[in-house]
Amino acid sequence: MPDSPATFDQQADSFDARAGLPAAAAKAVAAAVVELAASHAKACGASRARVLELGAGTGEIGVDVRESDTVYAGLDLSLPMLRRFSERIHRAAGDEPRSTACLIQADASTRWPIGDATTHTVFGSRSLHLLSAEHVVAEFRRVAAPSACLVIGRTERDPEGLRAILRRAMHERLRERGFEARRGGRHARSLAQLGVTIGARALDRGTVASWRVTITAQQALDSWRTTGGLGGVTPPPAVKEGILNELEDYAGNRFGGLDVPMESEERYILEGIELAT
């Protein structure tokens, strides 16, 4: 089963430290999303772009999108995550608070609480793979303005880097136990294929930020231990612990120890589909 709402509730206080993007990368992503939204709003003759973010989380990207001249709505099922988002807004505002973002606690796997034909950009950062591709495309078509885009943001790692190697090993062990990890790249391709059925075309896939990371196997495994699931699914606790114990042995042999630091590059990719007038 996919990660449960409680999984993200429990992660709210630690999510940014564990899985957050570098600040410069988050700002670059926000700027790219705003640019896409503005382009589609202009094509519709709208004075301001409307952006809906699915899985808005703690607001690491949304806080900068809302600072632009857009009408922003951030949707997330986890109330604790949205509380962190609200706190981020107040920190960014300082002594001169700006207008409050529209933050909505709702389940994106059901009908989105957004009006028909109103939105220029639907965006999900490392979140859309947790939803049915068919549902996302159907709801996007419903809320999309005549010119609109559905934008998928995800992190790509050096395939020979520590995180990528460990993740492949984790996915293999999940499969051995009857679980199929959720993968952003595969889901993005499914969305693009379904987009054709509603008259959409693929957006140009592009890298909007890149950075270097140094991490040990122990740090990566400790990070996975703090989440409720593995690979976007939630196996029973005993199964999860068994996989992590196996990965400790694997990583110790593969990398020459659990505390050996390894450096690699990570990139943030935007891709998706668009409707054009």
C-alpha positions as CSV (number, residue, x, y, z in Angstrom):
1,M,0.0,0.0,0.0
2,P,1.2,3.6,-0.5
3,D,2.5,5.8,2.3
4,S,-0.4,6.6,4.6
5,P,-1.4,10.1,5.8
6,A,0.0,9.3,9.2
7,T,3.4,8.7,7.7
8,F,3.6,12.4,6.6
9,D,2.1,13.7,9.8
10,Q,4.9,12.0,11.7
11,Q,7.5,13.5,9.3
12,A,6.4,17.1,9.5
13,D,9.0,18.3,12.0
14,S,11.9,16.5,10.4
15,F,11.0,16.4,6.7
16,D,13.0,19.4,5.6
17,A,16.1,18.3,7.4
18,R,15.8,14.7,6.1
19,A,14.5,15.3,2.5
20,G,14.4,19.0,1.8
21,L,16.0,20.6,-1.2
22,P,18.9,23.0,-1.0
23,A,17.4,26.5,-0.7
24,A,18.8,27.7,-4.0
25,A,17.4,24.7,-5.8
26,A,13.9,25.3,-4.3
27,K,13.9,28.9,-5.4
28,A,15.0,27.8,-8.9
29,V,12.1,25.3,-9.1
30,A,9.6,27.9,-7.9
31,A,10.8,30.4,-10.5
32,A,10.5,27.8,-13.3
33,V,6.9,26.9,-12.2
34,V,5.9,30.6,-12.0
35,E,7.3,31.1,-15.5
36,L,5.3,28.2,-16.9
37,A,2.2,29.4,-15.2
38,A,2.6,33.0,-16.4
39,S,3.1,31.8,-20.0
40,H,-0.2,29.8,-19.9
41,A,-2.1,32.5,-18.2
42,K,-1.0,35.0,-20.9
43,A,-2.2,32.5,-23.6
44,C,-5.6,32.6,-21.9
45,G,-5.6,36.4,-21.6
46,A,-5.6,36.1,-17.8
47,S,-4.1,39.0,-15.7
48,R,-2.7,36.6,-13.1
49,A,-1.6,33.0,-13.2
50,R,-3.3,30.4,-11.0
51,V,-1.2,27.6,-9.6
52,L,-2.3,24.5,-7.7
53,E,0.4,22.5,-5.9
54,L,-0.5,18.9,-5.0
55,G,1.4,17.6,-1.9
56,A,2.4,21.1,-0.9
57,G,4.0,19.8,2.3
58,T,6.1,22.2,4.3
59,G,6.1,24.8,1.5
60,E,9.8,24.6,0.5
61,I,8.8,25.5,-3.1
62,G,5.3,26.9,-2.6
63,V,6.4,29.7,-0.3
64,D,8.3,31.2,-3.2
65,V,5.6,30.6,-5.7
66,R,3.1,32.5,-3.6
67,E,5.6,35.4,-3.3
68,S,5.3,35.9,-7.0
69,D,2.3,37.6,-8.8
70,T,0.3,34.3,-8.8
71,V,-2.9,33.1,-7.2
72,Y,-1.5,30.1,-5.3
73,A,-3.3,27.2,-3.6
74,G,-1.4,24.5,-1.8
75,L,-3.2,21.2,-1.2
76,D,-2.0,18.5,1.2
77,L,-3.7,15.8,3.3
78,S,-1.3,16.2,6.2
79,L,-2.3,19.0,8.5
80,P,1.0,19.0,10.4
81,M,2.8,19.5,7.1
82,L,0.6,22.4,6.3
83,R,1.2,23.9,9.7
84,R,5.0,23.9,8.9
85,F,4.1,25.6,5.6
86,S,2.2,28.3,7.4
87,E,5.1,28.9,9.8
88,R,7.4,29.2,6.8
89,I,5.1,31.9,5.4
90,H,5.2,33.9,8.6
91,R,9.0,33.6,8.8
92,A,9.4,34.8,5.2
93,A,7.0,37.7,5.8
94,G,8.9,39.0,8.9
95,D,7.5,42.2,10.3
96,E,5.4,43.0,7.2
97,P,3.1,40.0,6.6
98,R,1.8,39.6,3.1
99,S,-1.4,38.0,2.1
100,T,-1.9,34.4,3.4
101,A,-1.5,31.6,0.9
102,C,-4.6,29.4,0.3
103,L,-3.6,26.2,2.1
104,I,-6.1,23.4,1.8
105,Q,-6.2,20.2,3.8
106,A,-7.6,17.7,1.3
107,D,-7.0,14.3,-0.2
108,A,-5.6,14.6,-3.8
109,S,-6.7,11.1,-4.6
110,T,-10.3,12.3,-4.5
111,R,-11.9,15.2,-6.4
112,W,-9.7,18.3,-6.0
113,P,-11.5,21.2,-4.2
114,I,-10.8,23.5,-7.2
115,G,-13.3,25.0,-9.7
116,D,-13.5,23.7,-13.3
117,A,-11.4,25.4,-16.0
118,T,-9.7,27.7,-13.5
119,T,-6.1,26.7,-13.2
120,H,-3.1,27.4,-15.4
121,T,-0.5,25.2,-13.7
122,V,-1.0,22.0,-11.6
123,F,2.4,21.2,-9.9
124,G,3.6,18.3,-7.8
125,S,7.1,18.1,-6.3
126,R,8.1,14.5,-5.6
127,S,4.4,13.7,-4.8
128,L,2.4,12.8,-7.9
129,H,3.8,9.2,-8.1
130,L,1.8,8.6,-4.9
131,L,-1.5,9.2,-6.9
132,S,-3.2,7.2,-9.7
133,A,-2.0,8.6,-13.0
134,E,-5.5,8.2,-14.4
135,H,-7.0,10.2,-11.6
136,V,-4.4,13.0,-11.9
137,V,-4.9,13.4,-15.6
138,A,-8.7,13.4,-15.3
139,E,-8.7,16.0,-12.5
140,F,-6.1,18.1,-14.4
141,R,-8.4,18.1,-17.4
142,R,-11.3,19.2,-15.3
143,V,-9.6,22.1,-13.5
144,A,-7.3,23.2,-16.4
145,A,-7.9,26.5,-18.1
146,P,-7.9,26.4,-22.0
147,S,-4.1,26.8,-21.8
148,A,-2.6,24.9,-18.9
149,C,0.2,22.6,-17.8
150,L,0.6,19.7,-15.4
151,V,4.2,19.8,-14.1
152,I,6.0,17.0,-12.3
153,G,9.0,17.8,-10.3
154,R,11.4,15.1,-9.1
155,T,15.0,14.5,-8.1
156,E,17.3,12.4,-10.3
157,R,20.5,11.0,-8.7
158,D,23.8,9.9,-10.2
159,P,23.0,6.2,-11.0
160,E,26.4,5.3,-9.6
161,G,26.0,7.4,-6.5
162,L,25.5,5.9,-3.0
163,R,21.8,6.8,-2.7
164,A,20.9,5.4,-6.1
165,I,22.8,2.2,-5.5
166,L,21.1,1.7,-2.1
167,R,17.7,2.6,-3.5
168,R,18.0,-0.1,-6.3
169,A,19.0,-2.6,-3.6
170,M,16.0,-1.6,-1.5
171,H,13.6,-1.9,-4.4
172,E,14.9,-5.4,-5.2
173,R,14.3,-6.5,-1.6
174,L,10.8,-5.0,-1.6
175,R,10.0,-7.0,-4.8
176,E,11.3,-10.2,-3.2
177,R,8.7,-9.6,-0.5
178,G,5.8,-8.9,-2.9
179,F,5.9,-5.0,-2.8
180,E,6.5,-2.8,-5.9
181,A,8.2,0.5,-5.1
182,R,6.7,3.7,-6.6
183,R,9.0,5.3,-9.1
184,G,8.8,8.9,-10.3
185,G,10.2,8.4,-13.7
186,R,7.8,5.5,-14.6
187,H,4.8,7.5,-13.3
188,A,5.8,10.6,-15.3
189,R,5.9,8.4,-18.5
190,S,2.4,7.1,-17.7
191,L,1.1,10.6,-17.2
192,A,2.5,11.7,-20.6
193,Q,0.9,8.7,-22.3
194,L,-2.4,9.4,-20.7
195,G,-2.1,13.1,-21.6
196,V,-2.3,12.2,-25.3
197,T,-5.9,11.0,-24.7
198,I,-7.0,14.4,-23.5
199,G,-5.2,16.3,-26.3
200,A,-2.2,17.3,-24.3
201,R,1.4,17.2,-25.5
202,A,4.6,16.6,-23.6
203,L,6.5,19.5,-22.0
204,D,10.2,19.7,-22.7
205,R,11.9,17.9,-19.9
206,G,14.6,20.0,-18.3
207,T,17.0,20.3,-15.4
208,V,16.3,23.4,-13.3
209,A,18.9,22.9,-10.5
210,S,21.8,20.6,-9.7
211,W,23.9,20.2,-6.6
212,R,26.6,18.0,-5.0
213,V,25.9,15.9,-1.9
214,T,28.1,13.9,0.4
215,I,26.5,11.2,2.4
216,T,27.3,7.9,4.1
217,A,25.3,4.7,3.9
218,Q,24.5,5.0,7.6
219,Q,23.0,8.4,7.1
220,A,20.9,7.2,4.2
221,L,19.6,4.1,6.1
222,D,18.9,6.2,9.2
223,S,16.8,8.6,7.1
224,W,14.7,5.7,5.8
225,R,14.2,4.5,9.3
226,T,12.5,7.7,10.3
227,T,9.9,7.3,7.6
228,G,6.7,5.2,7.8
229,G,7.4,3.3,4.6
230,L,10.0,2.4,2.0
231,G,10.0,3.3,-1.7
232,G,6.6,5.0,-1.5
233,V,4.9,1.9,0.0
234,T,4.3,0.8,3.6
235,P,5.3,-2.8,4.3
236,P,4.7,-4.2,7.8
237,P,7.2,-2.9,10.4
238,A,8.9,-6.3,10.7
239,V,9.4,-6.4,6.9
240,K,10.8,-2.9,6.8
241,E,13.2,-3.6,9.6
242,G,14.3,-6.9,7.9
243,I,15.0,-5.0,4.7
244,L,17.0,-2.3,6.4
245,N,19.1,-4.8,8.3
246,E,19.9,-6.6,5.0
247,L,20.8,-3.2,3.5
248,E,23.2,-2.5,6.3
249,D,25.1,-5.7,5.6
250,Y,25.0,-5.0,1.8
251,A,26.1,-1.4,2.2
252,G,29.0,-2.3,4.6
253,N,30.4,-4.7,1.9
254,R,29.5,-2.5,-1.1
255,F,31.0,0.8,0.2
256,G,33.7,-0.5,2.5
257,G,31.8,0.5,5.6
258,L,28.7,2.3,6.7
259,D,30.4,5.5,7.6
260,V,32.5,6.0,4.4
261,P,31.4,9.4,2.9
262,M,30.6,9.4,-0.9
263,E,30.0,12.4,-3.1
264,S,27.6,12.5,-6.0
265,E,25.5,14.9,-8.1
266,E,21.7,15.3,-7.8
267,R,19.5,17.2,-10.2
268,Y,15.9,18.5,-10.1
269,I,13.9,17.7,-13.2
270,L,10.7,19.3,-14.4
271,E,8.5,17.5,-17.0
272,G,4.9,17.0,-17.7
273,I,2.1,17.8,-20.2
274,E,0.4,20.9,-21.5
275,L,-2.8,22.0,-23.1
276,A,-2.5,24.8,-25.5
277,T,-5.1,27.1,-27.0
